[in-house]
């Protein structure tokens, strides 16, 4: 609670229930200050109200489309940030997307190789957006691994770090660099 703070906690509660009283804000602040909320001075209460307004401006409430994406079974805050980077703002937009294209684009945008499980999560989210069926992401792992064996899974995108060009996981030559890239472990099928 101390890490989040009274203002952020109050705003989160109020976004779920607009009828929440300001007394909750004062009670949270009082608890953190070690006193009863009624002992908070008028000036402290006014400061808290200003802080709530500032917080709401700096952290706007998610739109209905954003909440819709977060409601998907496999999508949490980190994957939501990836969707934001990719320009995916709604389930309708996600339903028209392709997991391969999203996976490659995310690698280009971030400049780093993404774990293949990210592709699995994209595939699961797209499946749910298209059909409404909420399957766990690992149900798509077998498909991805089969495609890796067949050579039809998208190869990692070359990324740039500092002044050096780095090719991940393909074994292709790369420019000497101070950045080390761990080579991909050989799968059982390759041995």
C-alpha positions as MATLAB code, in Angstrom:
seq = 'XXXXXXXXXXXXXXXXXXXXXXXXXXXXXXXXXXXXXXXXXXXXXXXXXXXXXXXXXXXXXXXXXXXXXXXXXXXXXXXXXXXXXXXXXXXXXXXXXXXXXXXXXXXXXXXXXXXXXXXXXXXXXXXXXXXXXXXXXXXXXXXXXXXXXXXXXXXXXXXXXXXXXXXXXXXXXXXXXXXXXXXXXXXXXXX';
ca = [
       0.000    0.000    0.000;
       2.841    2.372    0.822;
       4.405    1.740   -2.576;
       1.141    2.431   -4.425;
       0.086    5.341   -2.234;
      -3.278    6.595   -1.038;
      -4.041    8.663   -4.152;
      -3.396    5.879   -6.679;
      -5.290    3.347   -4.555;
      -8.265    5.711   -4.242;
      -8.350    6.391   -8.002;
      -8.271    2.663   -8.761;
     -11.171    1.992   -6.410;
     -13.161    4.950   -7.774;
     -12.701    3.712  -11.361;
     -14.554    0.570  -10.347;
     -17.182    2.348   -8.265;
     -17.835    6.032   -8.994;
     -19.959    6.340   -5.846;
     -16.936    5.899   -3.570;
     -16.719    8.650   -0.959;
     -13.741   10.968   -0.504;
     -13.668    9.629    3.044;
     -11.932    6.553    1.589;
      -9.146    8.779    0.256;
      -8.776   10.438    3.631;
      -8.871    7.058    5.438;
      -6.127    5.654    3.170;
      -3.959    8.739    3.678;
      -4.610    8.687    7.400;
      -3.673    5.019    7.640;
      -0.392    5.718    5.849;
       0.243    8.716    8.113;
      -0.577    6.636   11.205;
      -3.663    8.576   12.293;
      -7.450    8.552   12.029;
      -8.771   10.137    8.852;
     -10.719   12.756   10.792;
      -7.431   14.045   12.196;
      -6.186   15.064    8.743;
      -5.969   18.826    8.522;
      -8.051   20.705    5.939;
      -4.898   21.715    4.067;
      -3.796   18.033    3.804;
      -7.242   17.105    2.472;
      -7.064   19.828   -0.189;
      -3.587   18.609   -1.161;
      -4.994   15.102   -1.545;
      -7.807   16.341   -3.818;
      -5.285   18.170   -6.004;
      -3.121   15.045   -6.077;
      -6.112   12.974   -7.248;
      -6.762   15.403  -10.124;
      -3.074   15.366  -11.083;
      -2.941   11.573  -10.934;
      -6.046   11.189  -13.115;
      -4.574   13.549  -15.713;
      -1.278   11.665  -15.738;
      -2.936    8.212  -15.712;
      -6.122    8.356  -17.790;
      -8.630    5.576  -17.299;
      -8.420    2.791  -19.878;
     -10.927    3.005  -22.706;
     -13.573    0.343  -23.243;
     -11.436   -1.165  -26.034;
      -8.384   -1.318  -23.765;
     -10.401   -3.033  -21.043;
     -11.681   -5.425  -23.706;
      -8.095   -6.465  -24.562;
      -7.186   -6.896  -20.897;
     -10.240   -9.119  -20.459;
      -8.784  -11.692  -22.873;
      -7.628  -14.832  -21.062;
      -3.901  -14.574  -21.805;
      -3.441  -10.808  -21.819;
      -2.009   -9.025  -18.809;
      -0.353   -5.627  -18.458;
       2.904   -6.672  -20.204;
       1.157   -8.105  -23.272;
      -1.163   -5.087  -23.299;
       1.935   -2.853  -23.518;
       3.129   -4.967  -26.448;
      -0.243   -4.488  -28.159;
       0.090   -0.733  -27.567;
       3.527   -0.784  -29.230;
       2.036   -2.714  -32.142;
      -0.908   -0.329  -32.539;
      -3.517   -2.938  -31.524;
      -6.256   -1.060  -29.665;
      -9.301   -3.360  -29.811;
     -10.374   -7.000  -30.097;
     -11.806   -6.288  -33.539;
      -8.412   -5.039  -34.679;
      -6.713   -8.038  -33.046;
      -9.088  -10.438  -34.823;
      -7.816   -9.116  -38.168;
      -4.164   -9.538  -37.146;
      -1.716  -12.333  -37.901;
       0.415  -13.822  -35.109;
       3.492  -14.126  -37.360;
       3.272  -10.495  -38.437;
       2.793   -9.261  -34.857;
       5.696  -11.379  -33.599;
       8.102  -10.080  -36.243;
       6.937   -6.484  -35.903;
       7.404   -6.556  -32.128;
      10.980   -7.744  -32.605;
      11.655   -4.905  -35.031;
      10.070   -2.315  -32.738;
      11.863   -3.453  -29.571;
      15.144   -4.215  -31.308;
      15.419   -7.577  -29.595;
      14.501  -11.200  -30.111;
      11.214  -12.118  -28.446;
      10.646  -15.403  -26.686;
       8.678  -17.743  -28.990;
       6.030  -18.033  -26.250;
       5.077  -14.458  -27.182;
       3.945  -15.873  -30.541;
       1.913  -18.522  -28.671;
       0.211  -15.787  -26.654;
      -0.508  -13.723  -29.771;
      -2.014  -16.810  -31.453;
      -4.210  -17.547  -28.419;
      -5.411  -13.949  -28.164;
      -6.177  -13.763  -31.888;
      -8.056  -17.067  -31.662;
     -10.168  -15.735  -28.777;
     -10.797  -12.419  -30.565;
     -12.004  -14.305  -33.663;
     -13.986  -17.138  -32.058;
     -14.675  -16.168  -28.452;
     -13.017  -19.412  -27.320;
     -10.514  -18.653  -24.548;
      -7.763  -21.255  -24.790;
      -4.569  -21.125  -22.731;
      -1.550  -19.867  -24.671;
       0.325  -23.159  -24.299;
      -2.272  -24.874  -26.470;
      -0.615  -23.071  -29.391;
       2.923  -24.158  -28.471;
       2.658  -27.490  -30.285;
       1.678  -25.724  -33.520;
       4.601  -23.313  -33.198;
       7.104  -26.066  -32.434;
       5.880  -28.101  -35.415;
       6.318  -25.041  -37.632;
       9.841  -24.543  -36.235;
      10.722  -28.127  -37.214;
       9.218  -27.613  -40.685;
      11.034  -24.300  -41.083;
       7.820  -22.325  -41.565;
       7.989  -20.407  -38.279;
       9.221  -16.824  -38.759;
      12.953  -16.452  -38.262;
      13.982  -13.854  -35.699;
      14.451  -10.366  -37.093;
      17.979   -8.951  -37.140;
      18.209   -6.358  -34.422;
      20.462   -3.403  -33.877;
      22.099   -2.670  -30.539;
      24.537    0.166  -30.248;
      26.556    0.286  -33.484;
      26.445   -3.429  -34.185;
      24.059   -5.468  -36.285;
      23.107   -8.718  -34.559;
      21.320  -11.702  -36.102;
      19.584  -13.778  -33.454;
      19.110  -17.512  -33.489;
      19.674  -18.103  -37.198;
      23.389  -18.770  -37.075;
      24.007  -16.159  -39.783;
      27.151  -14.084  -39.590;
      27.002  -10.997  -37.465;
      29.046   -7.888  -36.962;
      31.495   -8.104  -34.083;
      29.999   -6.395  -31.111;
      30.446   -5.682  -27.462;
      26.902   -7.068  -27.077;
      26.764  -10.795  -26.680;
      23.891  -12.749  -28.106;
      23.309  -16.196  -26.750;
      23.096  -18.754  -29.552;
      19.919  -20.747  -29.880;
      20.078  -24.189  -28.348;
      19.635  -26.969  -30.849;
      16.301  -28.735  -30.615;
      16.131  -32.510  -30.304;
      14.978  -32.778  -33.923;
      18.075  -30.923  -35.163;
      20.501  -33.291  -33.404;
];
